[in-house]
Amino acid sequence: MLPKEKTPPQVDLSNQTILLYGPAKAGKSSFCAGADKALFLATEAGLNHLDVFQIPIASWDDFLEACKDIAEGKHSFKTIIVDTIDNAYRMCSEYVCKLHGIKHESDLSYGKGFALVNSEFHRVINKLSLLPYGLFLVSHAQEREVESRTGKYTRFMPSLSDKARKIILGMSDLILFFDIEDDTDEDGNTVQRRVIRTKPSKHYEAGDRSGKLTETIEMDYRKFFAAYQIAVSDAKTRQTSDKTAKERTQ
């Protein structure tokens, strides 16, 4: 049946898929731990210092089992965190290769191995993103040299393979780059400041599909949540005003 009404924008963080990445020890996992009723699918070590709910994931079979339990909905979790999505993709690759009796994706001709891995990865992560929970996908950062018409420059981006990155970027509502920048305190001393970048730049990959967030936010989940709520509230006010103005002109 064709729809008769438009679907309203989904602005709650519990409905968003968020890719967040940055250098090691930048505070990505600590940030995610502040999310509402968070559950970590831990594909690598690094949560020992955090008091969180987690499922250790050592293989793609483990990941599939965890996704099945989450989808059944017999729990109170509201935010699912894959930490890291890089390792999840590697496990997916190992699973597909074992399934087809090969050692590497390239062992199958005409790129069939790579296609099988990407298809399985997209199938599972897409289903996870469509569940009624927030989905945070954590990745490491890598530097790449980019050559443009005006010269070469360094760009930070998630440390996924190109095809995996395209899959994740395509389904992400927010792409957050966790950065550490130099700042000056009140005594004139140089200090390091941890921030979240939300807007695109030639020097890093970031994006806010909603267009609501400020360009830079302090790396603290409570402050990020507050900034997001303010942005959503402002957007709703503008929409109401635009609708009222339109009705008056009709």
C-alpha positions as CSV (number, residue, x, y, z in Angstrom):
1,M,0.0,0.0,0.0
2,L,1.4,3.4,-0.9
3,P,1.8,5.9,1.9
4,K,-0.7,8.7,2.4
5,E,1.4,10.8,4.7
6,K,5.0,11.8,4.9
7,T,7.3,10.0,7.4
8,P,8.5,12.6,10.0
9,P,12.2,12.9,10.5
10,Q,13.7,10.5,13.0
11,V,15.7,12.9,15.3
12,D,16.0,10.8,18.5
13,L,19.6,9.5,19.1
14,S,18.1,6.1,19.8
15,N,17.1,6.0,16.0
16,Q,20.5,7.1,14.7
17,T,23.4,5.1,13.2
18,I,26.7,6.9,14.2
19,L,30.2,6.2,13.0
20,L,32.8,7.5,15.3
21,Y,36.5,7.2,14.8
22,G,39.8,8.7,16.0
23,P,43.3,7.9,17.2
24,A,44.0,5.3,19.8
25,K,43.3,6.3,23.4
26,A,41.3,9.3,22.3
27,G,38.3,8.4,24.5
28,K,36.0,6.8,22.0
29,S,34.9,3.9,24.2
30,S,34.5,6.1,27.3
31,F,32.3,8.4,25.2
32,C,30.1,5.5,24.0
33,A,29.8,4.3,27.6
34,G,27.7,7.4,28.4
35,A,25.0,6.5,25.9
36,D,21.6,5.5,27.1
37,K,21.5,1.9,28.3
38,A,24.5,0.9,26.2
39,L,25.6,-2.6,25.3
40,F,29.0,-3.2,23.8
41,L,29.7,-5.8,21.2
42,A,33.4,-6.0,22.1
43,T,35.4,-7.3,19.1
44,E,38.7,-6.2,20.7
45,A,40.1,-5.6,24.2
46,G,40.1,-2.2,25.7
47,L,37.0,-2.0,28.0
48,N,38.7,-3.1,31.2
49,H,38.7,0.4,32.7
50,L,35.0,0.9,32.0
51,D,32.0,-0.3,34.0
52,V,29.8,-1.4,31.1
53,F,27.6,-4.2,29.8
54,Q,29.5,-6.1,27.1
55,I,29.5,-9.3,25.0
56,P,33.0,-10.5,24.0
57,I,33.0,-11.1,20.3
58,A,35.8,-13.4,19.0
59,S,34.3,-14.5,15.7
60,W,31.5,-13.6,13.2
61,D,29.5,-16.5,14.6
62,D,29.6,-14.7,18.0
63,F,28.6,-11.5,16.3
64,L,25.6,-13.2,14.5
65,E,24.5,-14.8,17.8
66,A,24.6,-11.5,19.6
67,C,22.7,-9.7,16.8
68,K,20.0,-12.5,17.0
69,D,19.6,-12.0,20.8
70,I,19.4,-8.2,20.4
71,A,16.8,-8.5,17.6
72,E,14.6,-10.7,19.9
73,G,14.2,-7.6,22.1
74,K,14.1,-9.4,25.4
75,H,16.3,-6.8,27.0
76,S,16.3,-3.2,28.2
77,F,19.3,-1.9,26.1
78,K,18.7,1.1,23.9
79,T,22.2,1.7,22.4
80,I,24.3,-1.0,20.6
81,I,28.0,-0.3,20.3
82,V,30.2,-2.3,17.9
83,D,33.7,-1.7,19.2
84,T,35.4,-1.9,16.8
85,I,33.7,-2.2,13.4
86,D,37.1,-2.7,11.9
87,N,37.5,-6.1,13.7
88,A,33.9,-7.0,12.9
89,Y,34.7,-6.7,9.2
90,R,37.8,-8.8,9.6
91,M,35.8,-11.5,11.3
92,C,33.2,-11.4,8.6
93,S,36.0,-11.9,6.0
94,E,37.4,-14.9,7.9
95,Y,33.9,-16.4,8.2
96,V,33.1,-16.1,4.5
97,C,36.6,-17.5,3.5
98,K,36.1,-20.5,5.8
99,L,32.6,-21.0,4.4
100,H,33.9,-21.2,0.9
101,G,37.1,-23.1,1.6
102,I,39.5,-20.3,0.7
103,K,42.3,-18.5,2.6
104,H,41.7,-15.0,1.2
105,E,39.0,-13.1,-0.7
106,S,41.2,-12.9,-3.8
107,D,41.3,-16.7,-4.1
108,L,38.0,-16.5,-5.9
109,S,38.1,-15.2,-9.5
110,Y,36.6,-12.0,-10.8
111,G,36.3,-10.4,-7.4
112,K,33.7,-12.9,-6.2
113,G,35.4,-13.3,-2.8
114,F,35.3,-9.6,-2.0
115,A,31.7,-9.4,-3.2
116,L,30.7,-12.2,-0.9
117,V,32.4,-10.7,2.1
118,N,30.8,-7.2,1.5
119,S,27.4,-8.7,0.9
120,E,27.5,-10.6,4.2
121,F,28.8,-7.6,6.1
122,H,26.2,-5.3,4.6
123,R,23.4,-7.7,5.2
124,V,24.1,-8.1,8.9
125,I,25.1,-4.5,9.8
126,N,22.1,-3.1,7.8
127,K,19.7,-5.3,9.7
128,L,21.3,-4.2,13.0
129,S,20.9,-0.6,12.0
130,L,17.2,-1.1,11.2
131,L,16.5,-2.3,14.7
132,P,14.8,0.2,17.1
133,Y,18.1,1.0,18.9
134,G,20.8,3.5,18.5
135,L,23.8,2.0,16.8
136,F,27.4,3.3,17.4
137,L,30.1,1.9,15.1
138,V,33.6,2.6,16.5
139,S,36.6,2.7,14.2
140,H,40.3,3.6,14.5
141,A,41.7,6.5,12.5
142,Q,44.3,6.3,9.7
143,E,46.1,9.0,7.8
144,R,46.2,8.9,4.0
145,E,48.0,11.2,1.6
146,V,45.6,12.7,-0.9
147,E,46.7,14.3,-4.1
148,S,44.5,17.1,-5.6
149,R,45.0,19.6,-8.3
150,T,46.4,22.1,-5.8
151,G,48.9,19.6,-4.2
152,K,49.1,16.8,-1.6
153,Y,47.7,16.9,1.8
154,T,47.0,14.4,4.7
155,R,43.5,13.3,5.5
156,F,42.2,11.3,8.4
157,M,39.6,8.6,7.8
158,P,38.2,5.4,9.4
159,S,40.7,2.6,9.1
160,L,38.3,0.3,7.3
161,S,38.9,-1.1,3.8
162,D,37.6,1.1,1.0
163,K,34.5,-1.1,0.3
164,A,33.7,-1.6,4.0
165,R,34.0,2.2,4.6
166,K,31.6,2.9,1.7
167,I,29.0,0.5,3.3
168,I,29.3,2.1,6.7
169,L,29.4,5.7,5.4
170,G,26.3,5.0,3.4
171,M,24.2,4.0,6.4
172,S,25.5,6.5,8.9
173,D,23.4,9.5,10.0
174,L,26.4,11.0,11.8
175,I,30.1,10.6,11.1
176,L,32.1,11.9,14.1
177,F,35.9,12.5,14.1
178,F,37.5,12.4,17.6
179,D,40.4,14.8,17.5
180,I,43.0,16.1,19.9
181,E,44.0,19.7,19.4
182,D,46.4,22.1,21.1
183,D,44.9,24.8,23.1
184,T,46.0,27.5,25.6
185,D,44.9,27.6,29.3
186,E,44.4,30.8,31.3
187,D,48.1,30.9,32.2
188,G,49.2,30.7,28.6
189,N,50.3,27.1,28.8
190,T,49.8,24.8,25.9
191,V,47.3,22.0,26.8
192,Q,45.6,19.3,24.8
193,R,41.8,19.5,24.2
194,R,39.7,16.6,23.1
195,V,37.0,17.5,20.6
196,I,34.5,16.0,18.2
197,R,34.4,17.2,14.6
198,T,31.0,17.0,12.9
199,K,31.4,18.8,9.6
200,P,33.3,17.7,6.4
201,S,36.8,18.9,5.9
202,K,39.5,18.1,3.4
203,H,41.7,17.0,6.4
204,Y,39.2,14.5,8.0
205,E,36.1,12.6,7.2
206,A,33.0,13.8,9.1
207,G,29.4,14.6,8.5
208,D,26.1,15.4,10.0
209,R,23.2,14.3,7.8
210,S,20.7,16.2,9.9
211,G,22.7,19.5,9.5
212,K,21.8,20.3,13.1
213,L,25.1,20.0,15.1
214,T,27.7,22.7,15.6
215,E,31.1,22.1,13.9
216,T,33.0,21.3,17.1
217,I,31.8,19.8,20.4
218,E,33.7,18.9,23.5
219,M,34.4,15.2,23.8
220,D,32.0,14.4,26.5
221,Y,28.8,12.4,25.9
222,R,26.6,14.5,28.1
223,K,27.7,17.7,26.3
224,F,27.3,16.0,22.9
225,F,23.8,14.9,23.9
226,A,22.9,18.4,25.2
227,A,24.2,20.0,21.9
228,Y,22.2,17.5,19.9
229,Q,19.0,18.2,21.9
230,I,19.4,21.9,21.4
231,A,20.0,21.5,17.7
232,V,16.9,19.3,17.3
233,S,14.8,21.7,19.3
234,D,15.9,24.6,17.1
235,A,15.2,22.6,14.0
236,K,11.7,21.8,15.2
237,T,11.0,25.5,16.0
238,R,12.2,26.5,12.5
239,Q,9.9,23.8,10.9
240,T,6.9,25.0,12.9
241,S,7.6,28.6,11.9
242,D,8.0,27.7,8.2
243,K,4.8,25.6,8.3
244,T,2.8,28.5,10.0
245,A,4.2,31.0,7.4
246,K,3.2,28.7,4.5
247,E,-0.3,28.3,5.9
248,R,-0.8,32.0,6.2
249,T,0.1,32.5,2.5
250,Q,-2.3,29.9,1.3
